[in-house]
Amino acid sequence: MNHDRLLADIEQAEGFRRIAYRDTLGNWTAGYGHLLTPQTDDWTGKEFDRPTIEQWLSQDIEAAAVQAQKLGEWAVLDTDARENAVIELVFNMGLGHWREFVLSRAALQQKNWTRASTQLLNSTWARQVGERRSTRIANYILTGVFDNGT
């Protein structure tokens, strides 16, 4: 895992939002894609300070990394780029939803990077997060390198 790269990618993809908003699935969110709980509360107009948001981001990335490292596919991820991709997928969609990506996960476990990448790009998730993020993550899996060749 390349923590600095993961942090930069997530910050860029999520964007910074100081004021609570509803994400594409209608969940209350703030900061860098931090899920606000409980979801039954009305978070309209609630504003958060940068230190709180930075703390959330750090905790959320750490939680996603710990969860990702317990997955069956983790053992075959042979580059930082592929590890970052799986951590970011868990961060973005949550562990439960990532576990539903049975075909992508099976392809990863078989080191079939092409099929894993294709499965991701042909998902509802890819359409929800947009071409830029989904393509970047799929390319990390496909090539095993970050966009700048590292």
LOKEVO-712956 format. One line per field, with one value per residue: x, y, z of N, C-alpha, C in turn; residue in three letters. Coordinates in Angstrom, 3 decimals. Layout:
! LOKEVO-712956
n.X	(X_...)
n.Y	(Y_...)
n.Z	(Z_...)
ca.X	(X_...)
ca.Y	(Y_...)
ca.Z	(Z_...)
c.X	(X_...)
c.Y	(Y_...)
c.Z	(Z_...)
aa	(ALA_...)
! end
This chain:
! LOKEVO-712956
n.X	(0.848_0.499_0.397_0.396_-0.241_-2.733_-4.230_-4.141_-5.455_-8.024_-8.838_-8.935_-10.867_-13.168_-13.568_-13.788_-16.053_-17.412_-19.926_-22.733_-24.169_-26.247_-25.278_-24.865_-26.480_-28.262_-27.427_-26.491_-23.647_-20.323_-17.326_-14.694_-16.301_-17.314_-19.478_-22.266_-23.661_-26.350_-28.248_-30.854_-31.073_-31.545_-29.326_-29.151_-27.544_-25.610_-22.410_-18.939_-15.705_-12.356_-10.264_-11.797_-12.859_-10.506_-9.617_-11.691_-11.238_-8.709_-9.282_-11.271_-9.871_-7.967_-9.653_-10.790_-8.483_-7.720_-9.947_-9.809_-7.407_-8.096_-9.505_-10.000_-8.820_-6.682_-4.145_-3.045_-2.569_-0.193_1.123_1.585_-0.266_-2.416_-3.174_-3.912_-6.101_-8.032_-8.353_-9.384_-11.769_-13.162_-13.261_-14.833_-17.284_-17.961_-17.463_-19.406_-20.817_-18.692_-18.100_-20.171_-19.352_-18.756_-17.752_-15.681_-14.019_-13.392_-11.971_-9.787_-8.615_-7.732_-5.771_-6.485_-6.290_-7.310_-9.989_-10.993_-10.745_-12.417_-14.901_-15.343_-15.592_-17.908_-20.016_-22.723_-21.703_-19.462_-20.737_-21.998_-19.907_-18.517_-16.634_-13.920_-12.930_-13.620_-12.287_-9.616_-9.190_-9.762_-7.709_-5.468_-5.761_-5.665_-3.105_-1.325_0.138_0.525_-1.084_0.954_2.942_4.332)
n.Y	(-1.183_2.196_4.769_7.620_8.074_6.810_8.401_10.878_10.151_9.452_11.851_13.505_12.172_12.046_14.671_17.677_18.430_20.569_21.021_19.051_16.690_14.874_11.845_10.089_7.922_8.788_8.923_10.556_12.523_13.847_15.878_14.034_12.058_10.843_8.845_9.891_9.205_8.773_7.749_8.508_11.001_14.497_16.119_18.518_21.432_21.225_21.961_21.130_21.214_21.519_19.999_17.919_16.675_15.840_13.998_12.101_11.194_9.986_7.934_6.537_5.625_3.995_2.060_0.936_-0.140_-2.091_-3.789_-4.558_-5.976_-8.339_-9.760_-12.424_-11.990_-10.330_-11.482_-12.041_-9.657_-7.955_-5.543_-2.126_-0.460_-2.151_-2.992_-0.505_0.012_-1.916_-1.228_1.365_0.764_-0.609_1.486_3.343_2.019_0.473_-2.407_-4.473_-4.074_-4.326_-7.018_-8.160_-8.082_-10.490_-11.702_-9.956_-10.107_-12.837_-13.001_-11.396_-13.013_-15.058_-13.838_-12.717_-10.097_-8.618_-9.509_-8.852_-6.078_-5.419_-6.353_-4.563_-2.130_-2.586_-2.266_-1.125_0.454_1.684_3.435_5.067_6.335_7.556_8.015_8.812_8.099_5.343_4.261_4.865_3.296_0.737_0.568_0.559_-1.977_-3.541_-2.933_-2.820_-0.662_2.776_5.695_7.427_5.729_4.616)
n.Z	(0.000_-0.795_1.108_0.942_-1.746_-1.863_-0.102_-1.489_-3.886_-2.922_-1.715_-3.993_-5.572_-3.946_-3.111_-1.141_1.342_3.495_4.541_5.377_3.111_0.787_-0.609_-3.800_-3.373_-1.560_1.060_4.083_4.173_4.651_4.545_3.216_1.733_4.030_5.816_7.533_10.687_13.002_10.139_10.227_11.268_10.534_8.720_7.450_6.432_8.430_9.531_9.463_11.032_9.666_11.058_12.251_9.983_8.696_10.577_10.433_7.805_8.004_9.863_8.443_6.175_7.397_8.574_6.241_5.082_6.967_6.811_4.092_4.040_5.216_3.401_1.012_-1.482_-0.975_-0.522_-3.036_-4.246_-5.802_-6.065_-4.958_-6.197_-6.888_-4.331_-3.218_-4.877_-4.094_-1.399_-1.716_-3.030_-0.993_0.849_-0.576_-1.320_0.815_2.897_2.871_0.449_-1.395_-1.049_-2.460_-5.060_-6.551_-8.938_-9.747_-7.514_-7.494_-9.884_-9.211_-7.226_-8.809_-10.153_-12.542_-13.985_-16.110_-16.428_-13.871_-13.875_-16.062_-15.130_-13.005_-14.418_-15.813_-14.094_-11.961_-9.955_-11.214_-12.969_-11.123_-9.676_-11.660_-14.723_-14.517_-11.902_-11.729_-13.953_-13.330_-10.984_-12.008_-13.890_-12.195_-11.143_-13.495_-14.680_-12.569_-11.822_-10.823_-12.234_-13.141_-13.813_-11.707)
ca.X	(0.000_1.172_-0.560_0.317_-0.965_-4.114_-4.821_-4.316_-6.499_-9.333_-9.180_-9.303_-12.095_-14.301_-13.766_-13.946_-17.337_-17.508_-21.342_-23.365_-24.913_-26.664_-24.504_-25.668_-27.425_-29.143_-26.875_-25.877_-22.202_-19.589_-15.881_-14.239_-17.105_-17.558_-20.882_-22.728_-24.624_-27.293_-28.834_-32.211_-31.003_-31.532_-28.038_-29.221_-26.846_-24.605_-21.053_-17.889_-14.402_-11.356_-9.628_-12.724_-12.938_-9.217_-9.610_-12.579_-10.588_-7.664_-9.934_-11.974_-8.862_-7.407_-10.675_-10.883_-7.262_-7.818_-10.961_-9.298_-6.335_-8.698_-10.213_-9.294_-8.042_-5.554_-2.877_-2.502_-2.328_1.259_1.701_0.911_-1.410_-3.539_-3.615_-4.642_-7.383_-8.980_-8.649_-10.274_-13.080_-13.787_-13.525_-15.894_-18.588_-18.187_-17.073_-20.548_-21.090_-17.564_-18.232_-21.148_-18.682_-18.246_-16.963_-14.445_-13.180_-12.889_-10.940_-8.604_-7.998_-7.091_-4.824_-6.975_-6.418_-8.161_-11.381_-11.353_-10.888_-13.607_-16.075_-15.547_-16.048_-19.251_-20.889_-23.484_-20.765_-18.662_-21.583_-22.294_-18.743_-18.034_-15.595_-12.552_-12.540_-13.731_-11.219_-8.346_-9.093_-9.691_-6.364_-4.544_-5.888_-5.233_-1.673_-0.506_0.935_-0.220_-1.212_2.198_3.919_5.078)
ca.Y	(0.000_3.487_5.578_8.990_8.027_6.466_9.613_11.850_9.657_9.542_13.276_14.017_11.539_12.361_16.102_18.138_19.081_20.954_20.983_17.753_16.558_13.508_11.287_9.607_6.916_9.425_8.840_11.772_12.430_15.114_15.714_13.285_10.856_10.220_8.548_10.406_8.328_7.880_8.263_8.998_12.421_15.474_16.804_19.676_22.635_20.976_22.239_20.485_21.872_20.747_18.947_16.797_16.012_15.162_12.844_11.115_10.616_9.089_6.761_5.799_4.939_2.915_1.003_0.272_-0.926_-3.272_-4.673_-5.091_-6.935_-9.589_-10.379_-13.507_-11.509_-9.497_-12.215_-12.087_-8.299_-7.971_-4.200_-1.088_0.066_-3.083_-2.897_0.757_-0.109_-2.659_-0.408_2.452_0.186_-0.835_2.825_4.006_1.349_-0.279_-3.812_-5.310_-3.951_-4.898_-8.484_-8.546_-8.096_-11.855_-11.975_-9.156_-10.644_-14.137_-12.718_-10.949_-14.166_-15.853_-12.923_-12.392_-8.641_-8.112_-9.781_-8.077_-4.695_-5.344_-6.508_-3.293_-1.096_-2.934_-2.325_0.062_1.277_2.498_4.518_5.971_7.144_8.273_7.396_9.123_7.279_3.912_3.906_4.911_2.124_-0.442_0.540_0.117_-3.435_-4.107_-2.757_-2.957_0.547_4.026_6.394_8.039_4.684_4.162)
ca.Z	(0.000_-0.811_1.863_0.424_-3.011_-1.536_0.464_-2.575_-4.801_-2.268_-1.588_-5.313_-6.050_-3.079_-2.949_0.242_1.617_4.904_4.914_5.113_1.859_0.478_-1.718_-4.930_-2.886_-0.591_2.404_4.605_4.030_4.779_4.451_2.042_1.602_5.334_6.077_8.826_11.357_12.328_8.897_10.487_11.621_9.440_8.790_6.575_6.850_9.463_9.056_10.250_10.889_8.933_11.873_12.394_8.683_8.474_11.478_9.822_6.635_8.482_10.458_7.400_5.359_8.226_8.676_4.940_4.895_7.839_6.227_2.822_4.305_5.689_2.274_0.332_-2.628_-0.555_-0.602_-4.398_-4.745_-5.877_-6.185_-4.169_-6.954_-6.732_-2.935_-3.081_-5.578_-3.267_-0.216_-2.121_-3.300_0.311_1.387_-1.322_-1.346_2.043_2.813_2.500_-0.989_-2.124_-0.998_-3.474_-6.356_-6.549_-10.141_-9.676_-6.442_-7.949_-10.892_-8.485_-6.566_-9.863_-10.806_-13.874_-13.839_-17.185_-16.097_-12.679_-14.328_-16.907_-14.267_-12.304_-15.343_-16.281_-12.916_-11.562_-9.182_-12.135_-13.466_-10.009_-9.285_-12.830_-15.544_-14.081_-10.755_-12.023_-14.887_-12.598_-10.121_-12.876_-14.474_-11.150_-11.084_-14.769_-14.958_-11.370_-11.600_-10.706_-13.517_-13.602_-14.109_-10.526)
c.X	(0.888_0.198_-0.706_-0.474_-2.446_-4.851_-5.110_-5.428_-7.885_-9.752_-9.642_-10.654_-13.322_-14.613_-14.044_-15.270_-17.459_-18.946_-21.938_-24.185_-25.353_-25.867_-25.438_-26.679_-28.380_-28.664_-26.266_-24.377_-21.596_-18.103_-15.471_-15.006_-17.376_-19.053_-21.250_-23.767_-25.159_-27.905_-30.243_-32.228_-31.051_-30.273_-28.023_-28.509_-25.779_-23.218_-20.037_-16.558_-13.390_-10.669_-10.519_-12.775_-11.650_-9.107_-10.508_-11.879_-9.521_-8.259_-10.617_-10.999_-8.277_-8.394_-10.791_-9.660_-7.302_-8.814_-10.449_-8.258_-6.849_-9.417_-9.347_-8.408_-6.776_-4.212_-2.254_-2.220_-0.832_1.909_0.937_-0.331_-2.622_-4.067_-4.422_-6.020_-8.411_-9.329_-9.614_-11.671_-13.838_-14.152_-14.770_-17.248_-18.928_-17.886_-18.219_-20.845_-19.948_-17.650_-19.237_-20.547_-17.967_-17.348_-15.649_-13.490_-12.593_-11.785_-9.657_-7.879_-7.273_-6.010_-5.199_-7.321_-7.347_-9.637_-11.834_-11.619_-12.169_-14.882_-16.376_-16.148_-17.458_-20.260_-21.670_-22.585_-19.971_-19.473_-21.875_-21.114_-18.153_-16.839_-14.190_-12.100_-12.574_-12.615_-9.869_-8.169_-8.972_-8.307_-5.308_-4.557_-5.324_-3.711_-0.770_0.358_0.000_-0.168_0.093_3.305_4.695_4.400)
c.Y	(1.238_4.488_6.981_9.038_7.735_7.689_10.637_11.428_9.808_10.998_13.851_13.464_11.944_13.853_16.446_18.868_19.324_20.813_19.641_17.797_15.108_13.020_10.727_8.539_7.476_9.370_10.174_11.566_13.812_14.821_15.109_11.968_10.132_10.066_9.043_9.450_9.040_8.554_8.812_10.469_13.286_16.312_18.084_20.873_22.441_21.143_21.649_21.188_20.926_19.694_17.713_15.993_15.249_13.916_11.737_10.405_9.616_7.801_5.896_5.023_3.770_1.751_0.228_-0.612_-2.205_-4.268_-5.334_-6.173_-8.276_-10.349_-11.449_-13.043_-10.747_-10.196_-12.205_-10.700_-8.025_-6.603_-3.240_-0.572_-0.853_-3.078_-1.620_0.669_-0.810_-1.876_0.710_1.940_-0.063_0.501_3.416_3.329_0.613_-1.755_-4.698_-5.274_-4.552_-6.427_-8.993_-8.601_-9.443_-12.126_-11.211_-9.744_-12.002_-13.943_-12.235_-12.133_-15.067_-15.057_-12.666_-10.899_-8.057_-8.310_-8.977_-6.627_-4.509_-5.444_-5.217_-2.238_-1.349_-3.003_-1.022_1.007_2.205_3.667_5.538_6.881_7.929_7.617_7.625_8.202_5.794_3.454_3.888_3.648_0.851_-0.554_0.143_-1.408_-4.072_-4.087_-3.000_-1.754_1.753_4.756_6.980_7.027_4.172_2.988)
c.Z	(0.000_-0.180_1.291_-0.880_-2.783_-0.998_-0.629_-3.535_-4.190_-2.120_-2.919_-5.755_-5.235_-3.047_-1.492_0.387_3.111_5.420_4.488_3.824_1.710_-0.733_-2.798_-4.533_-1.831_0.840_2.829_4.715_4.259_4.633_3.136_1.974_2.910_5.574_7.476_9.402_12.583_11.110_9.102_10.867_10.366_9.606_7.938_7.191_7.908_8.869_10.017_10.010_10.238_9.810_12.062_11.100_8.378_9.355_10.927_8.666_7.050_9.050_9.400_6.507_6.142_8.335_7.371_4.691_5.730_7.273_4.951_3.051_4.818_4.570_1.607_-0.810_-2.227_-0.792_-1.992_-4.975_-4.653_-6.073_-5.277_-4.880_-6.803_-5.300_-2.716_-3.730_-4.698_-2.004_-0.590_-2.455_-1.997_0.947_0.737_-1.182_-0.067_1.834_2.342_1.017_-1.801_-2.131_-2.029_-4.880_-6.532_-7.759_-10.145_-8.661_-6.830_-8.984_-10.230_-7.866_-7.558_-10.605_-12.264_-13.851_-14.903_-16.843_-14.874_-13.055_-15.142_-16.081_-13.514_-13.224_-15.871_-15.141_-12.727_-10.781_-10.103_-12.671_-12.358_-9.684_-10.456_-13.482_-15.001_-12.944_-11.096_-12.970_-14.188_-11.758_-10.953_-13.514_-13.454_-11.071_-12.350_-14.925_-13.762_-11.083_-11.469_-12.047_-14.047_-13.820_-12.906_-9.872)
aa	(MET_ASN_HIS_ASP_ARG_LEU_LEU_ALA_ASP_ILE_GLU_GLN_ALA_GLU_GLY_PHE_ARG_ARG_ILE_ALA_TYR_ARG_ASP_THR_LEU_GLY_ASN_TRP_THR_ALA_GLY_TYR_GLY_HIS_LEU_LEU_THR_PRO_GLN_THR_ASP_ASP_TRP_THR_GLY_LYS_GLU_PHE_ASP_ARG_PRO_THR_ILE_GLU_GLN_TRP_LEU_SER_GLN_ASP_ILE_GLU_ALA_ALA_ALA_VAL_GLN_ALA_GLN_LYS_LEU_GLY_GLU_TRP_ALA_VAL_LEU_ASP_THR_ASP_ALA_ARG_GLU_ASN_ALA_VAL_ILE_GLU_LEU_VAL_PHE_ASN_MET_GLY_LEU_GLY_HIS_TRP_ARG_GLU_PHE_VAL_LEU_SER_ARG_ALA_ALA_LEU_GLN_GLN_LYS_ASN_TRP_THR_ARG_ALA_SER_THR_GLN_LEU_LEU_ASN_SER_THR_TRP_ALA_ARG_GLN_VAL_GLY_GLU_ARG_ARG_SER_THR_ARG_ILE_ALA_ASN_TYR_ILE_LEU_THR_GLY_VAL_PHE_ASP_ASN_GLY_THR)
! end
